[in-house]
Amino acid sequence: MPKTLILIPSRMSATRLPGKPLLKINNLSIISHVVNKAKNAEIGRVVVCTEDQLILEDVIKNGGEAILTGNHHKSGTDRIFEAYKKLDIEEVDYILNIQGDEPLINKNDIINLNNKMIKTNLNIGTLGAEINDHKMFSNKNIVKVITKEKLNNKNSSLAQSFKRNHVFKKGENVYHHIGIYAYEVKTLEKFINLNQTKNEIENRLEQLRALDNNLKINVILTKSSPIGVDTKEDYLALKKIMEYKS
């Protein structure tokens, strides 16, 4: 059976909302909520990769595992690769990179992505959700992915582009990109050895480095469209939802 490692990059110095990993919802930090979702998926070891001692301490205090990485990384994927090398785990076939700011991510979507990677031998996989609120098409804080084919519950489709700016839905297969990537290990090694591209830097989207270098990214449909935490408004909205549910 192929072996999967889940790595969660996290840092305090986010541009739009500094310190967000340790913001609390129901008395638990956002990063620890994400760790619990990843652990509940039960597909492999879960480790937070961070440059910040405070994040490391919080994760460990709440029953998770974390490792310190350098503060020089230009993307979360570069950070998880350092952690993977430091952990020195034998016989890992796939690495899942889950963004540390999406505490509402559905564990079943994590499981489904991992299963699709294994069953169809994908190199890079990610998730996309249906967009039901038209305001999302013009929201620069929400990343949209455009796929070659329309997604359904059974297929996956190649990503053609990722955008922050306004996207017109008409005539395009446009989905809300969810912050999780699955890599075949050898593809991850290839990716992190590529130079950042102009497209990646200008749009602040590391996945464009893959597309610019002809690495294929397959998109799989999610069952839900979780709110990521990019701004204070996102945090307050998410806090309201999660605390109401509890």
C-alpha positions in Angstrom: 0.0 0.0 0.0 1.5 3.4 -1.0 2.5 5.5 2.0 1.3 9.2 2.4 2.8 11.9 4.6 0.7 15.0 5.4 2.7 18.2 5.9 1.2 21.5 6.9 3.3 24.7 6.3 2.5 27.6 8.7 4.1 30.9 9.7 3.2 33.9 11.7 4.2 36.6 9.2 1.3 36.3 6.7 1.0 39.6 4.8 -2.7 40.2 5.1 -3.3 38.8 8.6 -0.1 38.4 10.7 -0.3 35.8 13.4 -3.4 34.1 12.0 -2.3 30.5 12.8 -2.7 31.2 16.5 -6.0 33.0 16.3 -8.5 31.0 18.3 -11.8 29.5 17.5 -13.6 27.5 20.2 -10.4 28.0 22.4 -8.3 26.2 19.8 -5.8 27.8 17.4 -6.6 27.7 13.7 -3.5 25.7 12.9 -4.5 23.0 15.5 -8.0 22.8 14.0 -6.3 22.0 10.6 -4.0 19.4 12.3 -7.0 17.7 13.8 -8.8 17.6 10.4 -5.7 16.0 8.8 -5.3 13.5 11.6 -9.0 12.5 11.4 -8.5 11.6 7.7 -6.3 8.7 9.0 -4.2 8.4 5.8 -0.7 9.1 7.3 1.5 10.9 9.7 0.7 14.6 10.1 3.5 17.2 10.8 3.3 21.0 10.9 6.3 22.7 9.3 7.0 26.2 10.7 9.8 28.8 11.2 8.1 30.0 14.4 8.7 28.6 17.8 5.2 29.8 19.0 3.5 27.7 16.4 5.6 24.7 17.2 4.7 25.0 20.9 1.0 25.5 20.2 0.8 22.4 18.0 2.6 20.2 20.4 0.6 21.5 23.4 -2.6 20.5 21.5 -1.4 17.0 20.7 0.1 17.5 17.3 3.6 17.1 15.8 5.6 20.0 14.4 9.1 20.6 13.1 11.1 23.9 12.8 12.3 24.9 9.3 14.3 27.8 8.0 12.8 31.3 7.5 14.2 31.8 4.0 11.5 29.9 2.0 9.6 31.6 -0.8 6.7 29.3 -0.7 4.9 26.7 1.5 6.0 23.9 -0.8 9.6 24.8 -0.4 9.1 24.7 3.3 7.4 21.3 3.4 10.3 19.8 1.3 12.8 20.9 3.9 10.7 19.3 6.6 10.4 16.1 4.5 14.1 15.9 4.2 14.6 16.6 7.9 12.1 14.0 9.0 14.0 11.4 6.9 11.1 9.0 6.7 11.6 5.9 4.6 9.4 4.8 1.7 7.1 7.8 1.4 5.2 7.7 -1.9 3.0 10.8 -1.7 3.1 14.0 0.2 -0.1 16.0 1.0 0.5 19.8 1.5 -2.5 21.1 3.4 -2.7 24.9 3.9 -2.8 25.8 7.6 -5.5 28.4 7.2 -8.5 26.3 6.2 -9.9 24.7 9.4 -13.2 23.8 7.7 -11.6 21.6 5.1 -13.6 18.3 4.9 -11.6 15.2 6.0 -13.5 13.2 3.2 -12.1 15.6 0.6 -8.6 14.9 1.9 -9.2 11.1 1.8 -10.7 11.4 -1.7 -7.7 13.4 -3.1 -5.3 10.8 -1.6 -7.3 7.9 -3.1 -7.5 9.5 -6.6 -3.7 10.2 -6.5 -3.0 6.5 -5.8 -5.6 4.9 -8.0 -4.9 7.0 -11.1 -1.1 7.6 -10.7 -1.3 11.4 -10.7 1.8 13.5 -10.3 0.2 16.6 -8.7 -3.4 16.8 -7.5 -5.5 19.5 -5.9 -9.1 20.4 -5.1 -11.7 22.7 -6.6 -15.2 23.5 -5.4 -18.3 24.7 -7.2 -18.8 28.5 -6.9 -22.3 29.4 -5.9 -21.7 33.0 -4.8 -21.0 35.2 -7.9 -19.1 37.7 -5.7 -16.3 35.1 -5.5 -15.5 35.5 -9.1 -14.3 39.0 -8.5 -12.8 38.5 -5.0 -9.0 38.8 -5.2 -8.6 36.9 -1.9 -10.2 33.8 -3.4 -8.1 31.8 -5.9 -10.0 30.4 -8.8 -8.9 27.4 -10.9 -9.9 27.0 -14.5 -10.0 23.3 -15.7 -9.9 21.8 -19.1 -13.1 19.8 -18.5 -16.1 20.2 -16.3 -15.6 18.4 -13.0 -17.9 15.8 -11.5 -17.7 13.3 -8.6 -16.0 10.7 -10.6 -13.4 12.5 -12.8 -10.5 14.8 -12.5 -9.4 17.4 -15.0 -6.2 19.2 -15.8 -5.8 22.7 -14.5 -5.3 25.3 -17.2 -4.8 28.3 -15.0 -5.1 29.7 -11.5 -6.2 33.3 -11.0 -6.8 35.8 -8.2 -8.3 38.5 -10.4 -11.9 38.6 -11.8 -12.8 35.5 -13.8 -15.8 35.4 -16.1 -17.6 32.0 -15.6 -19.3 32.0 -19.0 -17.7 29.5 -21.3 -15.1 28.4 -18.7 -14.9 25.7 -16.1 -14.1 27.9 -13.1 -13.9 26.6 -9.5 -12.9 27.8 -6.1 -9.4 26.5 -5.5 -9.0 24.7 -2.1 -5.7 25.0 -0.4 -4.4 21.4 -0.6 -1.9 19.8 -2.9 -0.9 16.1 -3.3 2.5 15.3 -4.8 4.2 12.2 -5.9 7.5 12.5 -4.1 9.7 12.5 -7.2 7.5 15.3 -8.7 7.8 17.3 -5.6 11.5 17.0 -5.8 11.4 18.2 -9.4 9.1 21.1 -8.5 11.2 22.6 -5.7 14.3 22.6 -7.9 12.7 24.8 -10.4 13.2 28.6 -10.2 10.3 30.8 -9.3 8.7 32.1 -12.5 7.6 35.7 -13.2 4.0 34.5 -13.4 4.2 32.9 -9.9 5.8 36.0 -8.3 3.4 38.5 -9.9 0.3 36.5 -8.9 1.6 35.2 -5.6 0.5 31.7 -6.6 3.2 29.0 -6.4 1.2 26.5 -8.4 1.8 28.6 -11.5 5.5 27.5 -11.2 4.4 24.0 -12.0 2.2 25.0 -15.0 4.9 27.3 -16.4 7.2 24.3 -16.4 4.7 21.9 -18.0 4.0 19.9 -14.8 0.5 18.7 -14.9 -1.9 19.5 -12.0 -5.1 17.4 -11.8 -8.1 19.0 -10.1 -10.7 16.9 -8.2 -14.1 18.2 -7.2 -14.8 18.7 -3.4 -18.0 18.1 -1.5 -17.8 21.5 0.1 -16.2 25.0 -0.3 -14.5 25.8 3.0 -13.7 29.4 4.0 -9.9 30.1 4.1 -8.6 32.7 6.5 -6.8 35.5 4.5 -8.2 38.6 6.2 -9.6 39.7 9.6 -13.1 39.6 8.0 -12.6 35.9 7.0 -11.5 35.1 10.5 -14.5 36.7 12.1 -16.9 35.0 9.6 -15.3 31.6 10.2 -15.3 32.1 13.9 -19.0 32.8 13.9 -19.8 29.7 11.8 -17.6 27.3 13.8 -18.7 28.5 17.2 -22.3 28.5 16.2 -22.0 24.9 15.0 -20.5 23.9 18.3 
